[in-house]
Structure formats: structure tokens, C-alpha cells
């Protein structure tokens, strides 16, 4: 980013999208309803095959569109938007969101009230209006074991889960936190200029965790502000490539530790983590298979049985095609 620019706006909304045309259209309509003359919107489309880029060009001519010829990953796409953004405040916004009225004004005012805030998240809502948990502590070796391995499936680390997920967090009050979900992440330009853009080694997942960690290390505060709200549907892109997405999730967790922990502890953890992930995925596959068999043996909803079969096949595909790649990669 160039400090010398004189054409600043108050907010740049940066959206990276991949094959979620309907979500993206709804998102951009909500952004337009909340944006004044002092805001801009930038969409980076990662080679979608569903006409997303064409839709943006046709229905939202005021939006700056960058259409990639290949899927460069979430972090790289966001960085393309950040590179041309003019806002004094920057918003990384998922396309499967709907911005509630007043959210932009509240968050830009929030940064004005708190000069030490480098990043902030707002209140995320489920489509039915329930509050969506969006605050977590920074990952630890123990939290990764609980989240991804057989230890978590057997519920052997319950205290770790509570601390990592901040299950005691009060979502009614503003608070300084470790990290907020990247679905709607507001950033102060000066803070981002100090620590740099997203790390593109994270193809998907953990890029916002890494950014929050770097901001904290540089002395900036990370805040949660419930006075602004965004509806987050969640998982729209994940559903299209569930196995590959889980592979990226596991790989990104290890990349995070390799970046933020000393080499020897990170290497030892990796050697322990991979076989425990294998055991956990095997346990999950067996459990899903048992549930599917039980649903077939007793009368019940055909729709429910089909959902269990879909879940089992998804786990089987991951176990057969993607888990070996994770285990064998360095």
C-alpha cells in the first residue's frame, strides 16, 4: 500500500469469491445498501465456473472486479484486493455474508474511538438470528490435538476445548481478544502496513489467525464489537470441495505452528500429530458407517438416511484420497 495516495476513502470492502454466485450477489447487495460515497468494494473472483464474475460485472458496475484465470487461494486473492484498496479502514468480507444496517459506520467509528485497535470483528449471526461463536484463543498444540485427532473424538481434552473456543465468552460486550473469525474482519490500514498482507503460504484457513498473531506481536489490539452485525451463512465454498478443504485445514494448522513455534517443538508435534489424525479419521469413518448401517436397519426418514450416507461417503473420500497426501507430505 502507498501512503502517498490522496484519493483515500473511509472503507474498502474486499471480497474473495469462488463458485458462490448466489451468496455473492446477496452479499454485494447488502454491501451496496450500507456503503456511502466514502466506501469502495473490490471483488476478486478465483476462476469461478458459475458465472460469478459475469454477474458482478453486469449487476454491480461500481464494484472493482479482478477475475483470476486460476484459483490462487483465499489469501492470495485477498492480497490482490488489498494491493489496490484505498480505504483508511479495510474489511475482509466473506461472500456468504449479509451486512446488517449500520455495521460499516459503527466499525469505522469504533476504530476512531480505539486508536490501539489494529483489527476488529463484529457480531456474527446465524441466518436464524442466533449469535455465531467467532472468538477464539490462539491455537496451541493441545487445541490442535483436541480439534483434529483421536484425542478429541474420545473427548479426552475437554478443558482444552473450552479454553480454545472461549466457550465462556460474553458476546454481548466489547472485549479485547486473541483472534476473531475472518468472515468479517475489519483492519486499520496503519496496522496492516506495519505487519504486511496475508501470508499466501496459507492457501485456505489460518491466514486470519496468523494475521491476528502478527498484529498482537507488533503491539496492536484485536477487538470484538457486538454493536455491528453481519449474518454469516458459512461453508458455502467448503461444501463444493469438502475433502480438499479439510486437507488444506490440516496443512494450514501445521504451517501455523511451523511459523510461530520453534523448529524442534514444531517437528516433534508434526510427527505426533499425523498418526493421531489418522486414528481420528478412522474412528470418524467407522462411527459414520455404524450410524448409516443403523439407519438402514430400522424404519425412519429416507431423507435422514441419505444424509447419513452422504456424510459417510464424504469421510470415505477424504480417508482414501486426501488423508494419504497429508500423512506423506513433509
C-alpha positions as CSV (number, residue, x, y, z in Angstrom):
1,X,0.0,0.0,0.0
2,X,1.2,3.5,-0.7
3,X,0.8,6.2,2.0
4,X,1.2,8.9,-0.7
5,X,-2.2,8.3,-2.2
6,X,-4.5,11.3,-2.0
7,X,-7.7,9.5,-3.1
8,X,-8.4,7.7,0.2
9,X,-11.9,6.5,1.1
10,X,-13.2,5.7,4.6
11,X,-13.6,1.9,3.9
12,X,-12.5,-0.7,1.4
13,X,-14.6,-3.8,1.3
14,X,-12.5,-6.7,0.0
15,X,-14.3,-9.9,-1.1
16,X,-12.6,-13.1,-2.4
17,X,-15.0,-15.4,-4.1
18,X,-15.1,-18.9,-5.6
19,X,-18.2,-20.5,-7.1
20,X,-20.8,-18.9,-4.8
21,X,-22.7,-16.7,-7.2
22,X,-26.0,-16.5,-5.3
23,X,-24.3,-15.8,-2.0
24,X,-22.0,-13.3,-3.6
25,X,-24.9,-11.4,-5.2
26,X,-26.8,-11.2,-1.9
27,X,-23.6,-10.1,-0.1
28,X,-22.9,-7.3,-2.6
29,X,-26.5,-6.0,-2.4
30,X,-26.1,-5.7,1.4
31,X,-22.8,-4.0,1.0
32,X,-24.3,-1.5,-1.5
33,X,-27.1,-0.8,0.9
34,X,-24.6,0.0,3.7
35,X,-22.0,1.9,1.6
36,X,-21.9,5.6,1.1
37,X,-19.7,7.7,-1.2
38,X,-16.8,7.2,1.1
39,X,-16.6,3.4,0.6
40,X,-15.5,1.2,-2.2
41,X,-15.9,-2.5,-3.0
42,X,-13.4,-4.8,-4.6
43,X,-14.2,-8.4,-5.6
44,X,-11.5,-10.9,-6.6
45,X,-13.0,-14.0,-8.3
46,X,-10.9,-17.1,-8.1
47,X,-11.7,-18.6,-11.5
48,X,-15.3,-19.4,-10.7
49,X,-17.2,-21.6,-13.1
50,X,-20.7,-20.5,-12.1
51,X,-20.7,-17.1,-13.8
52,X,-19.9,-15.1,-10.6
53,X,-17.5,-12.7,-12.4
54,X,-20.0,-12.1,-15.2
55,X,-22.7,-11.4,-12.6
56,X,-20.6,-8.9,-10.7
57,X,-19.8,-7.1,-14.0
58,X,-23.4,-6.9,-15.1
59,X,-25.2,-6.2,-11.8
60,X,-22.6,-4.2,-9.9
61,X,-20.8,-1.9,-12.3
62,X,-19.5,0.2,-9.5
63,X,-17.6,-2.7,-8.0
64,X,-14.0,-3.1,-8.9
65,X,-13.7,-6.7,-10.3
66,X,-10.5,-8.7,-10.5
67,X,-11.1,-12.0,-12.3
68,X,-8.4,-14.6,-11.9
69,X,-7.8,-17.3,-14.5
70,X,-7.0,-19.8,-11.8
71,X,-7.8,-20.4,-8.2
72,X,-5.0,-18.7,-6.4
73,X,-6.3,-19.4,-2.9
74,X,-8.0,-17.2,-0.4
75,X,-5.0,-15.3,1.0
76,X,-3.6,-14.5,-2.4
77,X,-7.0,-13.3,-3.7
78,X,-7.5,-11.1,-0.7
79,X,-4.0,-9.6,-1.2
80,X,-4.9,-8.7,-4.7
81,X,-7.7,-6.6,-3.3
82,X,-5.6,-5.1,-0.6
83,X,-3.0,-4.1,-3.1
84,X,-5.4,-1.7,-4.9
85,X,-7.6,-0.8,-1.9
86,X,-7.8,2.9,-1.0
87,X,-9.6,2.7,2.4
88,X,-8.4,4.1,5.7
89,X,-10.2,1.1,7.1
90,X,-10.3,-2.3,5.3
91,X,-12.8,-5.1,5.6
92,X,-12.1,-8.7,4.6
93,X,-15.6,-10.0,3.9
94,X,-16.6,-13.5,3.0
95,X,-19.1,-13.7,0.1
96,X,-21.5,-15.9,2.2
97,X,-22.4,-12.9,4.4
98,X,-25.1,-10.3,4.6
99,X,-24.2,-7.0,6.2
100,X,-26.7,-5.6,8.7
101,X,-27.6,-1.9,8.6
102,X,-25.2,0.5,10.3
103,X,-22.4,-2.0,10.5
104,X,-19.9,-0.1,8.4
105,X,-20.4,3.2,10.2
106,X,-20.2,1.5,13.6
107,X,-16.9,-0.2,12.9
108,X,-15.2,2.8,11.3
109,X,-16.3,4.8,14.4
110,X,-15.0,2.0,16.6
111,X,-11.5,2.4,15.2
112,X,-11.7,6.1,15.7
113,X,-12.6,5.5,19.4
114,X,-9.8,3.0,19.9
115,X,-6.6,4.1,18.3
116,X,-4.7,1.0,19.5
117,X,-7.1,-1.4,17.7
118,X,-5.4,-3.0,14.7
119,X,-8.2,-5.4,13.8
120,X,-11.8,-6.0,15.0
121,X,-14.6,-8.4,14.4
122,X,-18.3,-7.7,14.7
123,X,-21.2,-9.8,15.9
124,X,-21.7,-12.7,13.5
125,X,-25.2,-14.1,13.3
126,X,-26.6,-17.4,12.0
127,X,-29.3,-17.0,9.3
128,X,-31.9,-17.6,12.1
129,X,-30.5,-14.8,14.2
130,X,-28.6,-16.8,16.8
131,X,-25.2,-15.5,17.7
132,X,-22.4,-17.4,15.9
133,X,-19.3,-18.1,18.0
134,X,-16.5,-16.1,16.4
135,X,-13.9,-15.5,19.1
136,X,-11.1,-18.0,19.9
137,X,-7.8,-18.1,21.7
138,X,-4.7,-18.6,19.7
139,X,-4.1,-22.3,18.7
140,X,-1.9,-24.4,20.9
141,X,-0.5,-27.9,20.3
142,X,-3.1,-29.2,22.8
143,X,-6.0,-27.4,21.0
144,X,-4.9,-28.9,17.6
145,X,-4.8,-32.4,19.2
146,X,-8.3,-31.9,20.6
147,X,-9.7,-30.5,17.4
148,X,-8.3,-32.9,14.8
149,X,-7.2,-36.2,16.3
150,X,-8.5,-39.3,18.1
151,X,-7.9,-37.5,21.4
152,X,-10.7,-35.1,20.6
153,X,-13.1,-37.7,19.3
154,X,-12.7,-39.6,22.5
155,X,-13.3,-36.3,24.5
156,X,-10.0,-36.7,26.4
157,X,-9.2,-33.0,26.4
158,X,-12.5,-31.2,27.4
159,X,-10.8,-28.3,29.2
160,X,-8.6,-27.6,26.2
161,X,-11.6,-27.3,24.0
162,X,-13.4,-24.9,26.4
163,X,-10.4,-22.6,26.6
164,X,-9.6,-22.6,22.8
165,X,-13.2,-22.0,21.8
166,X,-13.7,-19.4,24.6
167,X,-17.0,-21.1,25.5
168,X,-17.3,-18.7,28.4
169,X,-17.1,-15.6,26.2
170,X,-19.7,-12.9,26.6
171,X,-20.8,-12.0,23.1
172,X,-22.9,-9.1,24.4
173,X,-20.0,-6.8,25.3
174,X,-17.0,-5.4,23.5
175,X,-13.7,-7.1,24.5
176,X,-10.1,-7.4,23.5
177,X,-9.4,-10.9,22.3
178,X,-6.7,-13.1,20.6
179,X,-8.5,-13.6,17.3
180,X,-11.8,-13.1,15.6
181,X,-13.2,-15.1,12.7
182,X,-12.1,-13.8,9.3
183,X,-15.7,-13.9,7.8
184,X,-15.9,-10.1,8.5
185,X,-12.5,-8.8,9.7
186,X,-12.0,-5.1,9.9
187,X,-8.4,-3.8,9.7
188,X,-6.7,-0.5,10.4
189,X,-4.6,0.5,7.4
190,X,-1.6,1.6,9.5
191,X,-1.6,-1.7,11.3
192,X,-1.7,-3.8,8.1
193,X,1.0,-1.7,6.6
194,X,3.2,-2.4,9.6
195,X,2.8,-6.2,9.7
196,X,2.1,-6.9,6.0
197,X,-0.6,-8.6,4.0
198,X,-1.9,-12.1,4.4
199,X,0.7,-14.9,4.2
200,X,0.0,-16.7,0.9
201,X,1.5,-19.9,2.1
202,X,-1.9,-20.4,3.7
203,X,-3.9,-21.4,0.7
204,X,-7.1,-21.5,2.8
205,X,-7.6,-21.4,6.6
206,X,-5.5,-19.9,9.4
207,X,-4.5,-16.9,7.3
208,X,-6.5,-14.6,9.6
209,X,-5.2,-16.3,12.7
210,X,-1.7,-15.7,11.5
211,X,-2.5,-12.1,10.8
212,X,-4.0,-11.5,14.2
213,X,-1.0,-13.2,15.8
214,X,1.4,-10.8,13.9
215,X,-0.7,-7.8,14.8
216,X,-0.6,-8.8,18.5
217,X,3.1,-9.3,18.4
218,X,3.5,-5.8,16.9
219,X,1.6,-4.3,19.8
220,X,-1.8,-3.8,18.1
221,X,-5.1,-4.8,19.8
222,X,-7.6,-7.2,18.4
223,X,-11.2,-6.4,19.4
224,X,-14.7,-7.9,19.3
225,X,-17.5,-5.3,18.9
226,X,-21.1,-6.6,19.1
227,X,-22.6,-3.2,18.1
228,X,-22.1,-4.1,14.4
229,X,-23.6,-7.3,13.0
230,X,-23.1,-9.4,9.9
231,X,-25.1,-12.6,9.0
232,X,-22.7,-15.4,8.1
233,X,-24.1,-18.5,6.3
234,X,-20.8,-20.3,6.4
235,X,-19.4,-23.3,4.5
236,X,-20.5,-22.3,1.0
237,X,-17.2,-22.9,-0.7
238,X,-16.3,-25.8,1.7
239,X,-19.3,-27.8,0.5
240,X,-18.0,-27.8,-3.0
241,X,-14.7,-29.4,-2.1
242,X,-15.1,-30.8,1.3
243,X,-12.2,-33.3,1.2
244,X,-9.7,-30.9,-0.3
245,X,-10.8,-28.2,2.1
246,X,-10.2,-30.4,5.1
247,X,-6.7,-31.2,3.7
248,X,-6.0,-27.5,3.4
249,X,-7.3,-27.1,7.0
250,X,-4.9,-29.7,8.4
251,X,-2.0,-28.5,6.4
252,X,-2.6,-24.9,7.4
253,X,-2.6,-25.8,11.1
254,X,0.9,-27.3,10.7
255,X,2.1,-24.3,8.7
256,X,0.9,-22.1,11.5
257,X,2.9,-24.0,14.1
258,X,6.0,-24.1,11.9
259,X,5.8,-20.3,11.6
260,X,5.1,-19.4,15.2
261,X,6.8,-22.1,17.2
262,X,10.5,-23.1,17.3
263,X,11.6,-25.7,14.7
264,X,12.2,-28.6,17.1
265,X,8.9,-28.5,19.0
266,X,7.1,-28.0,15.7
267,X,8.8,-31.0,14.1
268,X,8.1,-33.2,17.2
269,X,4.5,-32.1,17.2
270,X,4.1,-32.9,13.5
271,X,5.5,-36.4,14.0
272,X,2.9,-37.0,16.8
273,X,0.0,-35.2,15.1
274,X,-0.2,-37.1,11.8
275,X,-0.7,-40.6,13.2
276,X,-3.2,-39.3,15.7
277,X,-5.1,-37.6,12.9
278,X,-5.1,-40.9,11.0
279,X,-6.6,-42.7,14.0
280,X,-9.2,-39.9,14.5
281,X,-10.3,-40.0,10.9
282,X,-10.5,-43.8,11.0
283,X,-12.7,-43.5,14.1
284,X,-14.9,-40.9,12.5
285,X,-15.3,-43.1,9.4
286,X,-16.2,-46.1,11.4
287,X,-18.7,-44.1,13.5
288,X,-20.4,-42.7,10.4
289,X,-20.6,-46.2,8.9
290,X,-22.2,-47.5,12.0
291,X,-24.8,-44.7,12.0
292,X,-25.5,-45.4,8.3
293,X,-26.0,-49.1,8.9
294,X,-28.3,-48.5,11.9
295,X,-30.4,-46.1,9.9
296,X,-30.8,-48.7,7.2
297,X,-31.8,-51.5,9.6
298,X,-34.6,-49.5,11.3
299,X,-37.6,-47.6,9.8
300,X,-37.0,-43.9,9.6
301,X,-36.8,-40.9,7.3
302,X,-35.3,-41.7,3.9
303,X,-34.0,-38.1,3.8
304,X,-32.2,-38.7,7.1
305,X,-30.7,-41.9,5.8
306,X,-29.5,-40.2,2.7
307,X,-27.9,-37.5,4.8
308,X,-26.0,-40.2,6.8
309,X,-24.9,-41.9,3.6
310,X,-23.6,-38.6,2.2
311,X,-21.7,-38.0,5.4
312,X,-20.2,-41.4,5.3
313,X,-19.2,-41.1,1.7
314,X,-17.6,-37.7,2.3
315,X,-15.5,-39.2,5.1
316,X,-14.6,-42.2,3.0
317,X,-13.4,-40.0,0.1
318,X,-11.3,-38.0,2.5
319,X,-9.8,-41.1,4.1
320,X,-9.0,-42.7,0.7
321,X,-7.9,-39.7,-1.4
322,X,-6.8,-36.8,0.7
323,X,-5.6,-38.1,4.1
324,X,-2.7,-40.1,2.5
325,X,-1.4,-36.9,1.0
326,X,-1.5,-35.2,4.4
327,X,0.3,-38.1,6.1
328,X,3.0,-38.4,3.4
329,X,3.8,-34.7,2.8
330,X,6.6,-33.2,4.7
